[in-house]
Amino acid sequence: MSEASLSKAPVLRAALPSAGKPAASRPRSLRAGAALVVLLALIALPLVAGGYWSFTLGLCFANAIAILSVSFLVRYGGEVSIGHGVFVAAGAYTVALMEKYLGVSVLVALPFAAVAGALLGMAFAYPSRNLSGIYLAVATMALALALPEVLLYFSNATGGYEGLYVKKDALPGVSRELQRYYLPLGGLVLVALLLRQFRRSRQALALLLIRTSAPAAESSGVRRSWARLACMALSAAIAAIGGALLAFSSSTVSPNSFTLWTSIFLLVGSVVSLYSLGMFGSLIGGIFLTLMPLLLAGAGDWVPILYGGALLAVVLGANLIPESWRARLAGERS
């Protein structure tokens, strides 16, 4: 597919999230400065926060990466997944198994986790390439339902109900508490920056084009089957990175950590983040996903009602935010 063919596509401008939109009123340097201040505050936070909050926020960062993977599939594939917990589990178990059998740390295992997630995503995407909408969502849900049983069936390798531990330090000489915080934070920043670069690439334009108008895209040389495989592979790879860092932050992986509810909550976090592909939007979803169950832990039978009410309040509240702010939060404007 040539660059000229993309530029001639009649619906390319409509496919771009920011096409035809006026420039932001505030200087870009001011927004970059504000983002830098927030990032510096996150970097300095462990110096004033206790170990509990460092551990909890590390989980938030890892969950935010997994939420990015769901948002990526929605934004570029136009599809909803109720089974992304499977790809998160692929990354988590890759790290745990490589530590158990090869004795390597999460930094060494992380690229292998991403590859494992991408391969699993392609293995699922190819036979389901003709499915879309509710049919694809149900197919991904079937994956999530089967995952705990598969992990238990191979209990000799996966550790069964007890699972596996991730105990090896990523950076010798640095306290484990700080590693659990800074490594997921660094992973979130890196993934967000890579996605920002990807959004400016011709490959991203091709995926948006096939989502907007498949006939027009195919007439321009963009194959729908390629788009489905590429989108699912990239989304699954991001999810696996999140799973790998989640395993490191929590120090353990088990089948109970990757049930159907895991995938549903990832989708909820993606909705809360407004399907953001930026760091701060996804972090809002990660915070909601991680902290809300902790805040409601003592509510007993009221937990589902309060959780649903909080979700409804966040979604309705997002509609009150000015459109320009929502666009920046969702990553549609850099």
C-alpha positions in Angstrom: 0.0 0.0 0.0 1.6 3.3 -1.1 1.4 6.6 0.6 -0.2 8.1 -2.5 -3.1 5.6 -2.3 -3.8 6.7 1.2 -3.7 10.4 0.4 -6.2 9.9 -2.4 -8.7 8.0 -0.3 -12.0 10.0 -0.2 -12.8 9.2 3.4 -9.4 9.7 4.9 -10.2 13.1 6.3 -13.3 11.7 7.9 -11.3 8.9 9.4 -8.9 11.1 11.2 -9.9 11.9 14.8 -8.6 15.4 14.6 -9.4 16.2 11.0 -11.0 19.6 10.4 -10.8 20.6 14.1 -9.4 24.0 15.0 -6.1 24.2 16.8 -6.2 24.3 20.6 -6.5 27.7 22.1 -3.9 27.2 24.6 -0.3 27.1 23.5 1.0 23.6 23.0 4.0 24.3 25.2 1.7 25.2 28.1 -0.1 21.8 27.8 3.2 20.0 27.5 4.4 21.9 30.6 1.3 20.9 32.6 1.8 17.3 31.6 5.4 17.4 32.6 4.4 18.8 36.1 1.9 16.0 36.6 4.5 13.4 35.5 7.1 14.9 37.9 4.5 14.8 40.7 4.0 11.1 40.0 7.7 10.5 40.0 8.1 12.2 43.4 5.0 10.7 44.9 6.7 7.6 46.5 8.9 10.0 48.5 5.9 11.3 50.4 3.4 8.4 50.1 3.5 5.3 52.2 4.2 1.8 50.9 0.5 1.0 50.6 -0.2 3.8 48.2 3.0 3.1 46.2 1.9 -0.5 45.8 -1.7 0.5 44.9 -0.7 3.1 42.4 1.7 0.6 40.7 -1.3 -1.6 40.1 -3.1 1.4 38.7 -0.4 2.1 36.2 -0.3 -1.6 35.1 -4.1 -1.6 34.8 -4.0 1.6 32.8 -1.7 -0.1 30.2 -4.2 -3.0 29.9 -7.0 -0.4 29.5 -5.1 1.2 26.7 -5.2 -2.1 24.8 -9.0 -2.2 25.0 -9.2 1.5 23.9 -6.9 0.8 21.0 -9.1 -1.9 19.7 -12.2 0.3 20.0 -10.6 3.3 18.4 -8.8 1.6 15.5 -10.7 -1.6 15.1 -14.2 -0.4 15.9 -14.8 -3.5 18.0 -15.5 -4.3 21.6 -13.7 -7.1 23.4 -15.0 -8.8 26.5 -12.0 -11.2 26.7 -8.9 -9.0 26.9 -8.1 -10.5 30.3 -6.9 -13.5 28.2 -4.1 -11.4 26.7 -3.3 -9.8 30.0 -2.9 -13.3 31.5 -0.6 -14.3 28.6 1.8 -11.5 29.5 1.5 -12.2 33.3 2.1 -16.0 32.9 4.9 -15.4 30.4 6.8 -13.4 33.0 6.1 -15.9 35.8 7.0 -19.0 33.8 10.2 -17.5 32.5 11.3 -16.6 36.0 10.4 -20.1 37.2 12.1 -22.1 34.5 14.8 -19.7 33.2 15.4 -17.5 36.2 15.2 -14.2 34.3 13.7 -10.9 35.5 10.6 -9.1 34.2 12.8 -6.8 32.1 14.2 -9.7 30.1 10.8 -11.4 29.9 8.8 -8.3 29.0 9.5 -8.4 25.2 8.6 -12.1 25.1 5.4 -11.3 26.9 4.5 -8.7 24.3 5.3 -11.2 21.5 3.2 -13.9 23.2 0.3 -11.6 23.5 0.6 -10.5 19.8 0.8 -14.2 18.6 -2.2 -15.1 20.7 -4.1 -12.1 19.4 -3.4 -13.1 15.8 -4.3 -16.8 16.6 -7.7 -15.5 17.7 -8.2 -12.9 15.0 -7.6 -15.1 12.0 -10.4 -17.6 12.5 -12.7 -14.8 13.7 -11.8 -12.3 10.9 -15.3 -12.4 9.5 -17.0 -11.6 12.9 -17.8 -8.2 14.1 -20.0 -6.4 16.6 -21.8 -8.5 19.1 -20.6 -11.7 17.5 -17.0 -10.8 18.0 -17.8 -9.6 21.6 -19.4 -13.0 22.4 -16.4 -14.8 20.9 -14.0 -12.9 23.1 -16.2 -13.6 26.1 -15.9 -17.3 25.4 -12.1 -16.9 25.6 -12.4 -15.3 29.0 -14.8 -18.0 30.3 -12.5 -20.8 29.2 -9.2 -19.2 30.4 -9.4 -20.2 34.2 -10.2 -23.8 33.2 -7.3 -24.0 30.8 -4.9 -22.6 33.4 -6.1 -25.2 35.9 -5.8 -28.0 33.3 -2.1 -27.2 32.8 -1.6 -26.9 36.6 1.8 -28.6 36.5 3.1 -25.6 34.6 0.8 -22.8 35.8 0.7 -23.7 39.5 -3.0 -24.5 39.6 -5.1 -22.6 42.1 -2.1 -21.4 44.0 -0.6 -19.9 40.8 3.0 -18.7 40.5 5.1 -16.1 42.2 7.1 -13.3 40.6 9.8 -12.6 43.1 13.0 -11.7 41.1 14.0 -8.0 41.2 14.1 -6.1 38.0 16.8 -3.7 39.2 19.1 -5.2 41.8 20.0 -2.7 44.5 16.7 -0.8 44.3 14.0 -1.6 46.9 11.2 -3.8 45.7 8.6 -1.2 46.9 10.0 1.4 44.5 10.4 -1.1 41.7 6.7 -2.0 41.9 5.9 1.6 41.5 8.4 3.0 39.0 8.5 0.1 36.6 4.7 0.1 35.8 4.9 4.0 35.6 7.8 3.8 33.1 5.9 1.2 31.1 2.8 3.4 31.0 4.8 6.4 29.8 6.6 4.4 27.2 3.4 2.7 25.8 1.6 6.1 25.7 4.5 7.7 23.8 4.7 4.8 21.3 0.9 5.1 20.7 1.3 8.8 20.2 3.9 8.1 17.5 1.8 5.4 16.0 -1.2 7.7 15.7 0.9 9.8 13.3 1.9 6.9 11.1 0.5 5.7 7.8 -0.4 2.4 9.4 -2.7 4.2 11.8 -4.3 6.0 8.9 -4.9 2.7 7.2 -6.6 1.2 10.2 -8.8 4.3 10.6 -9.7 4.1 6.9 -10.7 0.5 7.0 -12.8 1.2 10.0 -14.6 4.2 8.4 -15.3 2.6 5.0 -14.1 -0.9 4.2 -15.0 -0.7 0.5 -13.2 2.6 0.0 -10.2 1.3 1.9 -10.0 -1.9 -0.1 -10.2 0.1 -3.3 -7.2 2.1 -2.0 -5.3 -1.1 -1.4 -6.0 -1.6 2.3 -7.1 -5.1 3.0 -9.6 -5.7 5.8 -8.1 -9.0 6.8 -4.7 -7.3 7.3 -6.3 -4.6 9.4 -8.1 -7.1 11.6 -5.0 -9.1 12.3 -2.8 -6.0 12.8 -5.3 -4.3 15.1 -5.8 -7.4 17.3 -2.1 -8.2 17.4 -1.1 -4.7 18.6 -4.0 -4.5 21.1 -3.1 -8.0 22.5 0.6 -7.1 22.7 -0.2 -3.9 24.8 -2.5 -6.0 27.0 0.3 -8.5 27.6 2.7 -5.8 28.6 0.1 -4.6 31.1 -0.2 -8.1 32.4 3.5 -8.6 32.7 3.8 -5.4 34.8 0.7 -6.3 36.8 2.3 -9.7 37.7 5.5 -8.0 38.8 3.6 -5.4 40.8 1.4 -7.9 42.6 4.2 -10.5 42.8 1.8 -13.3 42.0 -0.4 -14.7 39.2 -3.3 -17.2 39.5 -6.4 -18.2 37.6 -8.6 -16.2 40.1 -6.9 -13.1 38.8 -8.1 -13.6 35.2 -11.8 -14.4 35.2 -14.5 -13.0 33.0 -14.9 -10.1 35.4 -11.3 -9.1 34.7 -12.2 -8.6 31.1 -15.4 -6.8 31.9 -13.7 -4.4 34.3 -11.1 -3.6 31.7 -13.9 -2.6 29.3 -15.4 -0.5 32.1 -12.1 1.2 32.7 -11.8 1.9 28.9 -15.3 3.5 29.0 -14.3 5.6 32.0 -11.2 6.8 30.2 -13.3 7.8 27.2 -11.3 5.3 25.2 -8.2 7.4 25.7 -4.9 6.5 24.0 -3.1 9.0 26.2 -1.4 8.5 29.5 -3.6 10.6 31.7 -6.9 9.5 30.2 -6.0 5.8 30.6 -4.7 6.5 34.1 -8.1 7.8 35.1 -9.6 4.5 34.0 -6.8 2.6 35.8 -7.5 4.5 39.0 -11.2 3.8 38.8 -10.6 0.1 38.0 -8.2 -0.4 40.9 -9.4 1.9 43.7 -13.2 1.8 43.3 -13.4 -1.9 44.5 -11.1 -1.0 47.5 -13.3 2.0 48.5 -16.4 -0.1 48.3 -15.0 -3.2 50.0 -16.9 -2.6 53.2 -20.3 -1.8 51.6 -21.5 -5.5 51.6 -24.5 -6.1 49.5 -24.5 -2.5 48.3 -21.3 -2.9 46.3 -22.9 -3.6 42.9 -25.3 -0.7 43.4 -22.7 1.8 44.5 -20.2 0.6 41.8 -22.9 1.0 39.1 -23.8 4.4 40.5 -20.2 5.5 40.5 -19.8 4.3 36.9 -22.9 6.1 35.8 -21.8 9.3 37.5 -18.4 9.2 35.8 -19.9 8.6 32.3 -22.6 11.2 32.7 -20.1 13.6 34.2 -17.9 13.2 31.2 -20.7 14.6 29.0 -20.5 17.8 30.9 -16.8 18.3 30.0 -16.3 20.7 27.1 -15.7 18.8 23.8 -12.2 20.2 23.3 -11.2 18.9 26.8 -12.7 15.5 26.1 -10.8 15.3 22.8 -7.5 16.1 24.6 -8.3 13.6 27.3 -9.1 10.9 24.8 -5.8 11.6 23.0 -7.4 13.0 19.8 -5.3 16.1 20.1 -1.6 16.1 20.9 
